[in-house]
Amino acid sequence: MVTNAKYWTALGDPTRRTIFELLVDRPSSVSGLASVLPVTRPAVSQHLKVLKDAGLVADTRSGKERIYRIDPDGLAAFRAEIDQFWVKTLAAYAQLVEQPKEDET
């Protein structure tokens, strides 16, 4: 299984995960996010750039601001990767559990 490290890297940072979770609840501007986070607007912008480069968020212009939201296509791709990881992990676990123990043979 080949993983796409960009998703894991983007969400590996606690602040980016918090931003991502806030955007799951509702779209927001940089200033809106910065108002509820203990980081500056430039820091929020940098975190959003990483999330956007990973394909997890998208933005649209609204007047002078950009409104950020979860990118459903990027989220679906990440979800598919997670699902593939779990299918492979559970199959390996099932194979291990179903193997006869050495003292049972």
KOLNULUM-588163 format. One line per field, with one value per atom (N, C-alpha, C): residue in three letters; atom name; x, y, z; residue number from 1. Coordinates in steps of 0.02 Angstrom, whole numbers, plus 32768, in hexadecimal, padded with zeros to 4 digits. Layout:
N
r	ALA, ...
a	CA, ...
px	X, ...
py	Y, ...
pz	Z, ...
k	NUM, ...
***
This chain:
105
r	MET, MET, MET, VAL, VAL, VAL, THR, THR, THR, ASN, ASN, ASN, ALA, ALA, ALA, LYS, LYS, LYS, TYR, TYR, TYR, TRP, TRP, TRP, THR, THR, THR, ALA, ALA, ALA, LEU, LEU, LEU, GLY, GLY, GLY, ASP, ASP, ASP, PRO, PRO, PRO, THR, THR, THR, ARG, ARG, ARG, ARG, ARG, ARG, THR, THR, THR, ILE, ILE, ILE, PHE, PHE, PHE, GLU, GLU, GLU, LEU, LEU, LEU, LEU, LEU, LEU, VAL, VAL, VAL, ASP, ASP, ASP, ARG, ARG, ARG, PRO, PRO, PRO, SER, SER, SER, SER, SER, SER, VAL, VAL, VAL, SER, SER, SER, GLY, GLY, GLY, LEU, LEU, LEU, ALA, ALA, ALA, SER, SER, SER, VAL, VAL, VAL, LEU, LEU, LEU, PRO, PRO, PRO, VAL, VAL, VAL, THR, THR, THR, ARG, ARG, ARG, PRO, PRO, PRO, ALA, ALA, ALA, VAL, VAL, VAL, SER, SER, SER, GLN, GLN, GLN, HIS, HIS, HIS, LEU, LEU, LEU, LYS, LYS, LYS, VAL, VAL, VAL, LEU, LEU, LEU, LYS, LYS, LYS, ASP, ASP, ASP, ALA, ALA, ALA, GLY, GLY, GLY, LEU, LEU, LEU, VAL, VAL, VAL, ALA, ALA, ALA, ASP, ASP, ASP, THR, THR, THR, ARG, ARG, ARG, SER, SER, SER, GLY, GLY, GLY, LYS, LYS, LYS, GLU, GLU, GLU, ARG, ARG, ARG, ILE, ILE, ILE, TYR, TYR, TYR, ARG, ARG, ARG, ILE, ILE, ILE, ASP, ASP, ASP, PRO, PRO, PRO, ASP, ASP, ASP, GLY, GLY, GLY, LEU, LEU, LEU, ALA, ALA, ALA, ALA, ALA, ALA, PHE, PHE, PHE, ARG, ARG, ARG, ALA, ALA, ALA, GLU, GLU, GLU, ILE, ILE, ILE, ASP, ASP, ASP, GLN, GLN, GLN, PHE, PHE, PHE, TRP, TRP, TRP, VAL, VAL, VAL, LYS, LYS, LYS, THR, THR, THR, LEU, LEU, LEU, ALA, ALA, ALA, ALA, ALA, ALA, TYR, TYR, TYR, ALA, ALA, ALA, GLN, GLN, GLN, LEU, LEU, LEU, VAL, VAL, VAL, GLU, GLU, GLU, GLN, GLN, GLN, PRO, PRO, PRO, LYS, LYS, LYS, GLU, GLU, GLU, ASP, ASP, ASP, GLU, GLU, GLU, THR, THR, THR
a	N, CA, C, N, CA, C, N, CA, C, N, CA, C, N, CA, C, N, CA, C, N, CA, C, N, CA, C, N, CA, C, N, CA, C, N, CA, C, N, CA, C, N, CA, C, N, CA, C, N, CA, C, N, CA, C, N, CA, C, N, CA, C, N, CA, C, N, CA, C, N, CA, C, N, CA, C, N, CA, C, N, CA, C, N, CA, C, N, CA, C, N, CA, C, N, CA, C, N, CA, C, N, CA, C, N, CA, C, N, CA, C, N, CA, C, N, CA, C, N, CA, C, N, CA, C, N, CA, C, N, CA, C, N, CA, C, N, CA, C, N, CA, C, N, CA, C, N, CA, C, N, CA, C, N, CA, C, N, CA, C, N, CA, C, N, CA, C, N, CA, C, N, CA, C, N, CA, C, N, CA, C, N, CA, C, N, CA, C, N, CA, C, N, CA, C, N, CA, C, N, CA, C, N, CA, C, N, CA, C, N, CA, C, N, CA, C, N, CA, C, N, CA, C, N, CA, C, N, CA, C, N, CA, C, N, CA, C, N, CA, C, N, CA, C, N, CA, C, N, CA, C, N, CA, C, N, CA, C, N, CA, C, N, CA, C, N, CA, C, N, CA, C, N, CA, C, N, CA, C, N, CA, C, N, CA, C, N, CA, C, N, CA, C, N, CA, C, N, CA, C, N, CA, C, N, CA, C, N, CA, C, N, CA, C, N, CA, C, N, CA, C, N, CA, C, N, CA, C, N, CA, C, N, CA, C, N, CA, C, N, CA, C, N, CA, C, N, CA, C, N, CA, C, N, CA, C, N, CA, C, N, CA, C, N, CA, C
px	802B, 8000, 802C, 8020, 8045, 801A, 8037, 8011, 8025, 7FF8, 8005, 8016, 8055, 806D, 8054, 803E, 8029, 7FEF, 7FC1, 7F88, 7FA0, 7FC8, 7FE0, 800C, 8036, 8062, 8039, 8009, 7FDF, 7FB9, 7F9F, 7F77, 7FA1, 7FE2, 800F, 801B, 800E, 8018, 7FD7, 7FDB, 7F9E, 7F77, 7F9A, 7F77, 7F52, 7F72, 7F51, 7F15, 7F1C, 7EE1, 7EA8, 7EB7, 7E83, 7E63, 7E8B, 7E70, 7E43, 7E5B, 7E34, 7DF1, 7DF3, 7DB5, 7D86, 7DA1, 7D76, 7D55, 7D7A, 7D5F, 7D2C, 7D31, 7CFE, 7CBB, 7CBE, 7C81, 7C62, 7C8E, 7C75, 7CAF, 7CA4, 7CD7, 7CE9, 7D26, 7D3C, 7D74, 7D7D, 7DB5, 7DF1, 7E2A, 7E67, 7E5B, 7E3E, 7E33, 7E01, 7DCF, 7D9F, 7DC1, 7DED, 7E11, 7E42, 7E66, 7E97, 7E76, 7E37, 7E15, 7E06, 7E06, 7DF7, 7E34, 7E6D, 7EAA, 7EDF, 7F0D, 7F42, 7F7E, 7F71, 7FA7, 7F94, 7FC5, 7FBA, 7F99, 7F7F, 7F62, 7F96, 7FD4, 8005, 8012, 8011, 801B, 7FE0, 7FA3, 7F68, 7F6D, 7F83, 7F8B, 7FBD, 7FF4, 8026, 8009, 7FE4, 7FC5, 7F92, 7F6B, 7F3A, 7F5B, 7F95, 7FB9, 7FCD, 7FE5, 7FF8, 7FBA, 7F83, 7F45, 7F2C, 7F32, 7F1C, 7F49, 7F8B, 7FBA, 7FAF, 7F97, 7F88, 7F46, 7F20, 7EDF, 7EA6, 7EB2, 7E7E, 7E4F, 7E66, 7E3A, 7E3E, 7E0A, 7E07, 7DF0, 7DF9, 7DE4, 7DC1, 7D97, 7D75, 7D7B, 7D7C, 7D81, 7D3C, 7D38, 7CFB, 7D0D, 7D06, 7D1C, 7D67, 7D80, 7DC7, 7DE4, 7DB8, 7DCF, 7DCA, 7DEE, 7DE7, 7DC4, 7D93, 7D6E, 7D87, 7D9E, 7DB9, 7D84, 7D83, 7D54, 7D77, 7D5A, 7D74, 7D6A, 7D9D, 7D97, 7D7C, 7D3E, 7D21, 7D47, 7D66, 7D8C, 7DCB, 7DEE, 7E2A, 7E1A, 7DE3, 7DCE, 7DBB, 7D9A, 7D87, 7DC5, 7DF7, 7E35, 7E59, 7E5A, 7E79, 7E52, 7E10, 7DE6, 7DF2, 7DFA, 7E08, 7E4B, 7E7B, 7EBD, 7EB7, 7E91, 7E87, 7E63, 7E2F, 7E09, 7E36, 7E61, 7E8F, 7EC0, 7ED7, 7F04, 7EE2, 7EA3, 7E80, 7E70, 7E5D, 7E4F, 7E8E, 7EC7, 7F05, 7F18, 7F11, 7F23, 7EF5, 7EB5, 7E86, 7E90, 7EA1, 7EAF, 7EEC, 7F20, 7F5C, 7F4D, 7F24, 7F11, 7EE8, 7EBA, 7E91, 7EBD, 7EEC, 7F1A, 7F42, 7F5A, 7F80, 7F56, 7F1A, 7EED, 7ED8, 7ECF, 7EB7, 7EEE, 7F2D, 7F64, 7F63, 7F6C, 7F6E, 7FAE, 7FA7, 7FE1, 800E, 804E, 807E, 806E, 8055, 8047, 8005, 7FDD, 7F9F, 7FA8, 7FE2, 7FEE, 800C
py	7FC5, 8000, 803E, 806A, 80A9, 80DE, 8100, 8135, 8178, 81A7, 81EA, 8213, 821C, 823B, 8282, 82A3, 82E9, 82F1, 82C2, 82C7, 82C0, 828C, 827E, 82B7, 82D1, 8308, 8347, 8355, 8392, 838E, 8354, 834E, 8339, 8331, 831E, 8355, 8393, 83CC, 83DA, 83E2, 83ED, 842C, 8461, 849E, 8494, 8471, 8464, 8436, 8405, 83DA, 8403, 8432, 845C, 8487, 84A4, 84CC, 84A1, 8465, 8436, 8427, 8419, 840A, 8445, 8482, 84BD, 84C4, 84B5, 84BB, 8484, 844C, 8417, 8433, 845A, 8477, 84AC, 84D7, 850B, 852E, 8546, 856C, 85AB, 85C3, 85FD, 8621, 8660, 8688, 867F, 8697, 8695, 86BB, 86F6, 871D, 86FB, 86DA, 86B5, 867C, 8659, 8622, 863D, 8673, 868F, 86AA, 86BE, 86DA, 86A5, 8665, 8630, 8604, 8615, 85EE, 8618, 85F8, 861D, 862A, 8636, 8644, 8681, 869E, 86DB, 86CB, 86FE, 86F5, 86DB, 86F6, 86D9, 868F, 867A, 8633, 860A, 8623, 8601, 85FA, 862F, 862E, 85F8, 85F2, 85BF, 8579, 856F, 852D, 851E, 854F, 8545, 8534, 8552, 8542, 84F9, 84DF, 8498, 846C, 847D, 8456, 845A, 8495, 849D, 8477, 847A, 8456, 840A, 83F3, 83AC, 8399, 83CB, 83BD, 83B5, 83C7, 83BE, 83F9, 8435, 8470, 8494, 84BA, 84E4, 8529, 855A, 859E, 85BF, 85F0, 861A, 8661, 868F, 86D6, 86EF, 8716, 8737, 877E, 87AC, 87F1, 87F3, 880E, 8813, 87D5, 87A7, 876D, 872E, 86FC, 86B9, 868F, 866A, 863E, 85F7, 85D8, 8594, 8562, 8529, 84F3, 84B1, 847C, 8439, 842A, 840E, 83F9, 83B1, 83A7, 8364, 8330, 8344, 8314, 82FE, 832E, 831D, 82F3, 8304, 82DE, 8297, 828F, 824D, 8223, 8242, 821E, 8209, 8234, 8223, 81EB, 81F0, 81BC, 8178, 8178, 813A, 811D, 8149, 8131, 8112, 8132, 8117, 80D4, 80D0, 8092, 805A, 8069, 8038, 8020, 804F, 803D, 800D, 801B, 7FF0, 7FAC, 7FA9, 7F69, 7F3D, 7F5A, 7F34, 7F1F, 7F4C, 7F3D, 7F07, 7F0C, 7EDA, 7E96, 7E96, 7E56, 7E35, 7E5C, 7E40, 7E25, 7E49, 7E32, 7DF1, 7DEE, 7DB2, 7D76, 7D81, 7D4B, 7D33, 7D61, 7D4F, 7D28, 7D3F, 7D1E, 7CD9, 7CD2, 7C92, 7C5E, 7C72, 7C41, 7C13, 7BD1, 7BA4, 7BB1, 7BAC, 7BB5, 7B79, 7B83, 7B4D, 7B10, 7B1A, 7AE1, 7ABF, 7ADD, 7ABF, 7A92, 7A94, 7A6B, 7A28
pz	8000, 8000, 8000, 7FD3, 7FD0, 7FF1, 8022, 8043, 8027, 802E, 8018, 8057, 8064, 80A2, 80AB, 8075, 807C, 80AD, 80AE, 80DC, 8124, 812F, 8173, 818C, 8161, 8174, 8184, 8159, 8163, 81A5, 81B6, 81F3, 822F, 8225, 825C, 828E, 8279, 82A6, 82CC, 830E, 8336, 8322, 8310, 82FC, 82BA, 828B, 824B, 8255, 8282, 8290, 82AC, 82D8, 82F6, 82BF, 8294, 825D, 8231, 8221, 81F8, 821A, 825B, 8280, 8281, 8288, 8286, 8241, 820C, 81C9, 81BB, 81DD, 81D6, 81EF, 8225, 8241, 8213, 81F7, 81CA, 81A7, 816A, 8147, 816F, 8165, 818A, 8165, 8178, 815E, 818B, 8175, 819E, 81DF, 81DB, 8218, 8246, 822A, 8253, 8278, 8257, 8277, 82AC, 829A, 82C8, 8307, 8302, 833D, 8371, 835E, 838F, 839D, 8380, 8389, 83AB, 83CF, 83F1, 83C3, 8382, 8352, 8329, 8309, 82E1, 829E, 827E, 823B, 8209, 820A, 81DC, 81E8, 8227, 8237, 821D, 8226, 820C, 81C0, 819F, 8156, 8141, 8166, 8156, 815F, 8195, 81A0, 816A, 8156, 8121, 80DF, 80D2, 8094, 8094, 80CC, 80CF, 80C3, 80E4, 80DC, 8094, 8076, 8030, 8001, 800B, 7FE1, 7FE6, 8020, 802A, 800A, 7FF4, 7FD5, 8007, 8046, 8079, 8080, 806D, 806F, 802D, 8020, 7FE4, 7FFB, 7FD0, 7FE2, 7FA8, 7FBA, 7F89, 7FA0, 7F71, 7F82, 7F93, 7FC9, 7FDD, 7FF0, 7FC0, 7FCC, 7FD3, 800B, 8017, 803A, 804E, 8073, 8049, 805F, 8044, 8079, 8064, 8092, 8085, 80BA, 80B6, 80CC, 80AB, 80BA, 80AD, 80C6, 80B9, 806F, 804F, 8009, 8009, 7FF2, 7FF5, 7FCD, 7F95, 7F6D, 7F92, 7FB0, 7FD6, 8013, 8034, 806F, 805A, 8022, 800A, 7FF9, 7FDC, 7FCC, 800C, 803E, 807E, 80A0, 809D, 80BB, 8099, 8057, 8033, 8049, 8055, 806C, 80B2, 80DD, 8121, 811D, 80F3, 80EC, 80D2, 80A2, 8087, 80BD, 80E6, 811D, 814D, 815F, 818E, 8171, 8132, 8111, 8113, 8102, 8102, 8149, 8179, 81BE, 81DB, 81CF, 81E9, 81C7, 8187, 8165, 8183, 8191, 81B0, 81F6, 821B, 825E, 825A, 822C, 8224, 8211, 81E6, 81D2, 820E, 8237, 8272, 82A4, 82AF, 82DF, 82C8, 8287, 826C, 8263, 8269, 8263, 829F, 8293, 82CD, 82F5, 8335, 8361, 835A, 8366, 835D, 8387, 83C5, 83F1, 83DF, 83B0, 839A, 835E, 833E, 8302, 8311
k	1, 1, 1, 2, 2, 2, 3, 3, 3, 4, 4, 4, 5, 5, 5, 6, 6, 6, 7, 7, 7, 8, 8, 8, 9, 9, 9, 10, 10, 10, 11, 11, 11, 12, 12, 12, 13, 13, 13, 14, 14, 14, 15, 15, 15, 16, 16, 16, 17, 17, 17, 18, 18, 18, 19, 19, 19, 20, 20, 20, 21, 21, 21, 22, 22, 22, 23, 23, 23, 24, 24, 24, 25, 25, 25, 26, 26, 26, 27, 27, 27, 28, 28, 28, 29, 29, 29, 30, 30, 30, 31, 31, 31, 32, 32, 32, 33, 33, 33, 34, 34, 34, 35, 35, 35, 36, 36, 36, 37, 37, 37, 38, 38, 38, 39, 39, 39, 40, 40, 40, 41, 41, 41, 42, 42, 42, 43, 43, 43, 44, 44, 44, 45, 45, 45, 46, 46, 46, 47, 47, 47, 48, 48, 48, 49, 49, 49, 50, 50, 50, 51, 51, 51, 52, 52, 52, 53, 53, 53, 54, 54, 54, 55, 55, 55, 56, 56, 56, 57, 57, 57, 58, 58, 58, 59, 59, 59, 60, 60, 60, 61, 61, 61, 62, 62, 62, 63, 63, 63, 64, 64, 64, 65, 65, 65, 66, 66, 66, 67, 67, 67, 68, 68, 68, 69, 69, 69, 70, 70, 70, 71, 71, 71, 72, 72, 72, 73, 73, 73, 74, 74, 74, 75, 75, 75, 76, 76, 76, 77, 77, 77, 78, 78, 78, 79, 79, 79, 80, 80, 80, 81, 81, 81, 82, 82, 82, 83, 83, 83, 84, 84, 84, 85, 85, 85, 86, 86, 86, 87, 87, 87, 88, 88, 88, 89, 89, 89, 90, 90, 90, 91, 91, 91, 92, 92, 92, 93, 93, 93, 94, 94, 94, 95, 95, 95, 96, 96, 96, 97, 97, 97, 98, 98, 98, 99, 99, 99, 100, 100, 100, 101, 101, 101, 102, 102, 102, 103, 103, 103, 104, 104, 104, 105, 105, 105
***
